[in-house]
Amino acid sequence: MGISFGSLFLLCLSHSVLRVSADAISGCNLYTGNWVIDQSYPLYDSNSCPFIRPEFDCVKYGRTDKLYLKYKWKPSGCELPRFDGVDLLRKWSGKKVMFVGDSLSLNQYESLLCMIHAAVPNARTSSTRTDVLTIVRFEDYDVSLMYYLSHYLVDIVSAPMGRILKLNSIQAGHTWLNADVLIFNTWHWWPRTGSAQPWDYIQDGQQFFKDMDRTAAFTKGLQTWAKWVDSSVPLTTKLYYQGVSPIHYHGQDWGASATRTCIGETQPVNTSAYPAGPVPQEAIVKNILSSISKPIYLLDVTFLSQLRKDGHPSKYSGAKFDNDCTHWCLAGVPDTWNQLLYASILQGK
């Protein structure tokens, strides 16, 4: 069947708009800027998205203030391109895209599913889910979006002496190699202690430790992952790293009283420099990424997310957290992370 003149015109117009968007952000630092009100936001209605798990579904679980949904990220020197889910599906046609990491990766993954679903609400989808792997396939576009749960990227194994966090081992990586696009993340679980810590010992080389400095352990684990990337990931695989996602449990971090948390916060921090300064692990991530010989793009979302003390579920979570100032409401901040992912693709990253 031939394509109509009208359809051809719209297709050409769409490509032209996308080319202009790519040109407009060329040379622009997308990660320096501020949050501004945009009445066309949010990018989707959470009530219409079938992919949001209860822990991120703030509106469903009682959050009534809506201003946090209206903020968009405005880079200082340009406009962030509007997300185009159909264009992204076409770019990813025939590909498998996998997020690998903890629940902050899941946060971004489900955001992306909602953004794409809003663009193609009637598209045929299929899904499967195991303890560690979730797959949603957009059948009409031959695109599979996947999430693989890995808290540390390196392995935890069971042994007679107990559960061992192995800083030098990535046995699960063979599963990740099936993807054409990989988006990694880790940090959130490294500081955990007590019953929230899913290991009993740390192994570094041939040595075993009951504990060690967590940032040092994180650094060693991420170095192992970086070496694995260089030795195992094909050059044809597109690589991204999701920057450290900040928490908002201590009001002094943004210039408020020490007892304040994210509960009741309704607006971003309005400043060009976050009062608490950078998250220390940011520099470690950037240093290790710079050691990787293969192209890898950092989604440098830490600073822009630090400003969003208003974006967390707090008490409005179906997971029944007393106060969740770690994860993010959907719709919300992770939608911007995915806009930045899309912008990087337009830039050819």
C-alpha positions in Angstrom: 0.0 0.0 0.0 1.4 3.4 -1.0 2.0 6.2 1.6 -0.3 9.2 1.2 1.1 12.7 0.6 -0.3 13.8 4.0 1.4 11.0 5.8 4.6 11.6 4.0 4.5 15.3 4.9 3.9 14.5 8.6 6.8 12.1 8.5 9.1 14.6 7.0 7.9 17.3 9.4 8.6 15.0 12.3 12.1 14.2 11.2 12.7 17.9 10.6 11.5 18.8 14.1 13.7 16.1 15.6 16.8 17.4 13.6 16.1 20.9 14.9 15.9 19.5 18.5 19.2 17.7 18.1 20.8 20.8 16.7 19.4 23.0 19.5 21.0 21.0 22.2 24.3 20.5 20.5 27.0 21.8 22.8 24.5 22.5 25.6 25.1 21.3 29.1 21.8 19.6 29.8 22.5 19.0 33.5 23.0 22.7 34.6 19.7 24.6 34.9 16.6 24.9 37.1 13.1 23.6 37.5 10.3 25.7 36.0 6.5 25.4 35.9 5.0 24.0 32.7 1.3 23.6 32.7 1.4 20.9 30.0 3.1 18.6 32.5 3.0 15.8 33.6 4.0 13.8 30.5 1.4 11.1 31.3 -1.5 10.4 33.7 -0.4 7.8 36.3 -3.9 6.5 36.5 -3.7 5.5 32.9 -0.3 3.7 33.1 -0.5 0.0 33.8 3.1 -0.4 34.7 3.5 1.6 38.0 4.2 -0.5 41.1 2.5 0.6 44.3 5.7 2.1 45.8 5.8 4.8 43.2 2.1 5.5 42.7 1.8 8.5 44.9 -1.5 9.8 43.5 -3.2 6.5 44.0 -2.1 6.3 47.6 -3.3 9.6 48.7 -1.0 12.5 47.6 -3.3 15.4 46.8 -0.9 18.3 46.1 -0.2 18.4 42.4 2.4 21.2 41.9 5.2 18.7 42.0 3.8 17.2 38.7 4.1 20.5 36.9 7.9 21.1 37.0 10.1 20.6 34.0 13.8 20.7 33.8 15.1 23.8 32.0 18.9 23.6 31.0 20.6 27.0 31.3 21.6 27.2 27.6 18.8 25.4 25.7 15.4 23.7 25.9 15.3 20.0 26.6 13.6 18.3 23.6 10.1 17.1 24.2 10.0 13.4 24.6 8.7 11.5 21.5 7.9 7.9 22.4 7.0 6.9 18.9 10.3 8.2 17.6 12.2 6.4 20.4 10.4 3.1 19.6 11.4 3.5 15.9 15.0 4.1 16.9 15.0 1.1 19.1 13.1 -1.2 16.7 14.4 -4.7 16.8 16.4 -4.0 20.0 16.4 -5.1 23.6 16.9 -2.3 26.2 17.8 -3.4 29.7 18.1 -1.4 33.0 20.4 -3.2 35.4 20.4 -2.0 39.0 18.4 -1.5 42.2 15.0 0.0 42.8 16.1 3.4 41.5 16.7 1.7 38.1 13.2 0.2 38.5 11.9 3.8 39.1 13.4 5.0 35.8 12.4 1.8 34.0 8.7 2.1 35.0 8.8 5.9 34.1 10.0 5.0 30.6 7.3 2.4 30.2 4.6 5.0 31.2 6.1 7.6 28.8 6.1 5.2 25.9 2.7 3.9 26.8 1.3 7.4 26.7 2.7 7.8 23.2 1.2 4.5 21.9 -1.7 3.7 24.3 -3.2 1.1 21.9 0.1 -0.7 21.1 0.1 -4.4 21.6 2.3 -5.4 24.6 3.3 -8.6 26.3 5.1 -9.0 29.6 6.9 -11.6 31.7 8.3 -11.3 35.2 10.6 -13.4 37.5 12.3 -12.6 40.8 15.1 -10.7 39.0 13.9 -10.0 35.5 11.0 -8.0 34.1 10.3 -7.8 30.4 7.7 -5.7 28.6 7.6 -6.1 24.8 6.0 -3.6 22.5 5.0 -6.1 19.8 4.2 -3.6 17.0 7.7 -2.1 17.2 9.7 -5.2 18.1 11.1 -3.5 21.1 11.7 -5.2 24.5 12.2 -3.1 27.6 13.8 -5.0 30.5 14.7 -4.5 34.1 17.2 -6.8 35.8 17.4 -6.5 39.6 21.0 -6.2 40.8 21.6 -4.3 44.0 25.4 -4.2 43.8 26.2 -5.2 40.1 28.8 -7.6 41.7 27.7 -10.9 43.1 26.2 -12.1 46.4 26.7 -15.9 46.8 25.6 -18.3 49.5 28.3 -20.3 51.2 28.6 -22.4 54.4 30.1 -19.4 56.2 27.1 -17.2 55.1 26.2 -14.8 52.4 29.2 -13.3 50.7 29.3 -10.0 48.8 32.1 -10.7 46.2 33.7 -7.4 45.1 35.6 -9.1 42.3 32.9 -11.2 40.6 30.1 -10.6 38.1 28.6 -14.0 37.2 25.1 -12.5 36.4 26.7 -10.5 33.6 26.1 -13.1 30.9 22.3 -12.3 31.1 23.0 -8.6 30.5 24.9 -9.3 27.3 21.7 -10.2 25.5 20.7 -6.5 25.5 21.5 -4.0 22.7 21.2 -1.1 25.1 22.3 -1.3 28.8 21.6 1.3 31.5 23.4 0.5 34.8 23.1 1.9 38.3 24.3 1.1 41.8 24.9 2.8 45.2 21.6 2.8 47.1 22.3 -0.5 48.8 25.9 -0.1 49.6 25.4 1.9 52.9 22.8 -0.5 54.3 23.5 -2.2 57.6 21.9 -4.6 60.1 18.8 -6.5 58.9 18.6 -4.4 55.7 22.0 -5.7 54.6 21.7 -8.8 52.4 25.2 -10.2 53.1 27.3 -11.4 56.0 30.8 -11.0 54.7 32.7 -9.1 52.0 35.2 -10.9 49.9 38.0 -8.8 48.2 40.4 -11.0 46.4 41.3 -13.9 48.7 40.4 -11.9 51.9 37.1 -11.9 53.8 35.9 -9.1 55.9 33.0 -8.8 58.3 32.7 -5.2 57.2 34.7 -2.4 55.5 34.2 1.2 54.6 31.2 1.2 52.3 32.4 3.8 49.9 35.7 1.9 49.5 33.7 -1.3 48.9 31.5 0.5 46.4 34.6 1.8 44.6 36.1 -1.7 44.3 32.8 -3.2 43.1 32.3 -0.5 40.5 35.9 -1.0 39.3 35.2 -4.7 38.8 32.1 -3.8 36.8 34.1 -1.3 34.7 36.7 -4.1 33.9 33.8 -6.4 33.0 32.4 -3.8 30.6 35.7 -3.5 28.8 36.3 -7.2 28.6 32.8 -8.6 27.9 30.4 -6.0 26.4 30.3 -5.9 22.6 31.3 -2.6 20.9 27.9 -2.6 19.3 26.1 -2.3 22.7 25.0 1.2 23.7 26.1 1.9 27.3 24.7 4.3 29.8 25.1 4.8 33.6 22.4 6.3 35.7 24.0 8.8 38.1 23.6 8.6 41.9 20.0 9.4 42.9 19.9 11.6 46.1 17.9 11.2 49.2 16.1 13.9 51.3 15.9 12.8 54.9 17.9 15.6 56.4 16.6 19.2 56.0 19.9 20.8 56.7 21.0 19.4 53.3 18.8 22.0 51.6 19.0 24.7 54.1 16.1 23.8 56.3 16.0 22.5 59.9 17.7 19.2 60.7 14.5 17.5 61.6 12.8 18.2 58.2 12.4 15.4 55.7 10.7 15.2 52.3 7.3 14.9 54.0 5.1 17.9 53.2 7.6 19.4 50.6 5.8 20.8 47.6 8.4 22.8 45.7 12.0 22.3 44.5 15.0 23.9 46.0 15.6 27.1 44.1 19.3 27.5 44.0 22.2 27.2 41.5 24.2 25.2 44.0 22.8 22.6 46.4 23.6 23.6 50.0 24.9 20.2 51.0 27.2 20.1 48.0 27.7 17.1 45.6 27.1 13.5 46.7 30.6 12.2 47.3 30.0 9.0 45.3 29.4 11.2 42.1 33.1 11.8 41.7 33.9 8.1 42.1 31.4 7.2 39.4 32.8 9.8 37.0 36.4 8.7 37.7 35.6 5.0 37.1 33.5 5.7 34.0 36.5 7.7 32.6 38.6 4.6 32.9 36.4 2.6 30.6 37.7 2.4 27.0 34.3 1.8 25.5 31.9 4.7 24.9 29.6 5.1 27.9 27.3 8.0 28.6 26.6 9.3 32.1 23.0 10.3 32.8 24.3 12.9 35.3 21.0 13.4 37.2 22.3 13.9 40.7 22.3 17.7 41.0 18.9 18.2 39.2 17.4 15.5 41.4 18.9 17.0 44.6 16.8 20.1 44.0 13.6 18.0 44.0 13.0 17.5 47.7 9.3 17.6 46.8 9.4 14.6 44.4 9.4 11.6 46.8 6.5 9.4 47.8 7.1 10.1 51.5 4.1 8.6 53.2 2.1 8.2 50.0 3.4 4.8 49.0 1.6 1.5 48.4 4.7 -0.3 49.8 3.7 1.0 53.2 7.0 2.8 53.9 6.7 5.1 56.9 8.5 7.8 55.0 10.1 7.2 51.6 12.5 10.0 50.7 14.6 7.7 48.5 12.4 6.7 45.6 10.4 9.1 43.3 6.7 9.5 42.5 5.5 8.6 39.1 4.8 10.7 37.2 7.7 12.8 38.4 11.5 13.2 38.5 12.5 10.0 36.7 10.5 11.2 33.6 13.2 13.9 33.3 15.9 11.3 33.5 14.3 9.6 30.6 14.0 12.9 28.7 17.7 13.3 29.2 18.2 9.7 27.9 16.2 10.6 24.8 18.1 13.8 24.3 21.4 11.9 24.5 20.1 9.6 21.7 19.2 12.6 19.6 22.7 13.8 20.1 24.0 10.5 18.9 25.4 9.4 22.3 
